[in-house]
Amino acid sequence: MAYLTKKQQRELFIEEFLRRLREAPPGTRVYMRVGDVFRDADVVSIDQLRAAGRSADDEKKDSSR
């Protein structure tokens, strides 16, 4: 029995999801079980991203003065 790497599992998942999207009638929701395919993905708080973006914008404004 062959085992797939996480990257291979993700690629197969995305291929299957895109196939289901193409085959679904317009306006139909497509659901798929994710399981642990994306377990090792980085999870970032949207608030942290916004704060980082604001501080980067502030630095750009300060350096342009």
C-alpha positions in Angstrom: 0.0 0.0 0.0 1.4 3.4 -1.0 1.3 6.3 1.4 0.9 9.9 0.2 2.7 12.9 1.5 0.8 15.8 2.9 1.5 17.7 -0.3 0.2 14.9 -2.5 -2.9 14.6 -0.3 -3.6 18.3 -0.6 -3.2 18.2 -4.4 -5.6 15.3 -4.7 -8.1 17.1 -2.4 -7.9 20.3 -4.4 -8.3 18.4 -7.7 -11.3 16.5 -6.4 -12.9 19.7 -5.1 -12.4 21.6 -8.4 -13.9 18.6 -10.3 -16.9 18.7 -8.0 -17.2 22.5 -8.5 -17.2 22.1 -12.3 -19.8 19.3 -12.2 -22.1 21.0 -9.8 -25.1 23.0 -11.2 -24.8 26.8 -10.9 -25.7 28.0 -7.4 -25.1 24.6 -5.8 -22.9 24.4 -2.7 -20.1 21.9 -2.8 -19.1 20.3 0.5 -16.1 18.1 1.2 -14.7 16.7 4.3 -11.2 18.2 5.0 -10.0 15.8 7.7 -6.3 16.4 8.5 -5.3 17.3 4.9 -4.5 20.9 6.0 -3.5 20.1 9.6 0.1 21.4 9.2 -1.0 24.6 7.5 -0.2 27.9 9.2 -3.2 29.3 11.1 -3.0 33.1 11.5 -5.4 35.3 13.2 -7.0 37.9 10.9 -6.6 40.4 13.6 -2.9 39.8 13.7 -2.7 40.2 9.9 -4.6 43.5 10.0 -2.4 44.8 12.8 0.7 43.9 10.9 -0.7 45.6 7.8 -1.5 48.8 9.8 2.0 48.9 11.3 3.6 48.4 7.9 1.5 51.2 6.5 2.4 53.5 9.5 6.1 52.8 8.9 5.8 53.7 5.2 4.0 57.0 6.1 6.7 57.8 8.7 9.6 57.1 6.3 8.0 59.3 3.5 7.9 62.4 5.8 
